[in-house]
Amino acid sequence: KTPKVFIQINIGNESQKSGISKNEIKNFYNYCKDLGLNVIGTMCLPPNDNKSEIYFSEMKKINQELGLNEISMGMSNDYLIAIKYHSTFLRIGSKIFGQRS
């Protein structure tokens, strides 16, 4: 089996978060494809600065440039904005299970 892989992009260039820089995504994507990885999309965790729409718009553009169909972005507080920018995977745990204790 070949697992389906998302590339995590550090869309806000935050030092405390992991992920590839958006400036390096094309080269990294090509490297992953050369390795035979089944890259199906990208993912991000935007900064918590109430500007999710800016980051989600960037992610949508990156995905289009790479020709990828899947985007994992959007959590309980911004999932409606993520859907607007064609997110196909959402993380909405606290809307379902409540806040963490």
C-alpha positions as CSV (number, residue, x, y, z in Angstrom):
1,K,0.0,0.0,0.0
2,T,1.0,3.6,-0.6
3,P,-0.2,5.9,2.1
4,K,-1.7,9.2,1.1
5,V,0.4,12.1,2.3
6,F,-0.3,15.8,3.0
7,I,2.6,18.3,3.1
8,Q,2.4,20.6,6.1
9,I,3.1,24.2,5.2
10,N,4.1,26.7,7.9
11,I,1.9,29.3,6.2
12,G,2.5,32.0,8.9
13,N,6.3,31.4,9.1
14,E,5.9,30.8,12.9
15,S,9.1,29.6,14.6
16,Q,7.1,27.4,17.1
17,K,5.3,25.5,14.3
18,S,6.6,22.8,12.0
19,G,6.1,22.6,8.3
20,I,7.8,23.6,5.1
21,S,8.1,27.3,4.2
22,K,5.7,28.4,1.5
23,N,8.7,29.7,-0.4
24,E,10.1,26.1,-0.6
25,I,7.0,24.2,-1.3
26,K,7.5,23.6,-5.0
27,N,10.9,22.1,-4.6
28,F,9.8,20.0,-1.6
29,Y,6.8,18.8,-3.4
30,N,8.9,17.7,-6.4
31,Y,11.4,16.0,-4.0
32,C,8.5,14.1,-2.4
33,K,7.2,13.0,-5.8
34,D,10.7,11.9,-6.9
35,L,10.7,9.7,-3.8
36,G,7.5,8.1,-4.9
37,L,5.3,9.5,-2.2
38,N,1.6,9.8,-2.9
39,V,1.1,13.5,-2.1
40,I,-2.6,14.2,-2.3
41,G,-2.6,17.7,-0.7
42,T,-1.4,20.3,1.7
43,M,-2.3,21.2,5.2
44,C,-1.7,24.2,7.6
45,L,-2.4,25.6,11.0
46,P,-2.5,29.3,10.5
47,P,-1.5,31.8,13.2
48,N,-4.1,32.6,15.8
49,D,-4.4,36.2,14.8
50,N,-7.9,36.3,13.4
51,K,-6.6,36.5,9.8
52,S,-7.3,33.0,8.7
53,E,-8.9,34.1,5.5
54,I,-5.6,35.5,4.3
55,Y,-3.7,32.2,5.0
56,F,-6.5,30.0,3.6
57,S,-6.5,32.1,0.4
58,E,-2.7,31.5,0.1
59,M,-3.2,27.8,0.7
60,K,-5.8,27.5,-2.0
61,K,-3.4,29.3,-4.5
62,I,-0.5,27.0,-3.5
63,N,-2.7,23.9,-4.0
64,Q,-3.9,25.1,-7.4
65,E,-0.3,25.8,-8.5
66,L,0.7,22.3,-7.5
67,G,-2.3,20.7,-9.1
68,L,-3.5,19.1,-5.8
69,N,-7.1,18.6,-4.9
70,E,-7.0,18.1,-1.1
71,I,-6.4,20.8,1.6
72,S,-6.6,20.2,5.3
73,M,-7.2,23.5,7.0
74,G,-9.8,24.9,9.3
75,M,-10.6,24.2,12.9
76,S,-13.6,24.8,15.1
77,N,-13.2,28.5,15.2
78,D,-12.5,29.1,11.5
79,Y,-13.9,26.1,9.6
80,L,-16.5,28.1,7.7
81,I,-13.8,30.4,6.3
82,A,-11.8,27.3,5.4
83,I,-14.7,25.8,3.4
84,K,-15.0,29.1,1.5
85,Y,-11.4,28.4,0.3
86,H,-12.1,24.8,-0.7
87,S,-10.8,22.9,2.4
88,T,-11.6,19.2,2.0
89,F,-10.5,18.1,5.5
90,L,-11.5,19.9,8.7
91,R,-10.5,19.5,12.3
92,I,-13.5,20.5,14.4
93,G,-13.1,18.5,17.6
94,S,-14.0,21.1,20.1
95,K,-17.3,21.9,18.2
96,I,-18.2,18.2,18.6
97,F,-16.6,17.2,21.9
98,G,-16.4,20.6,23.7
99,Q,-13.3,22.5,24.9
100,R,-10.4,20.6,26.3
101,S,-10.0,20.6,30.1
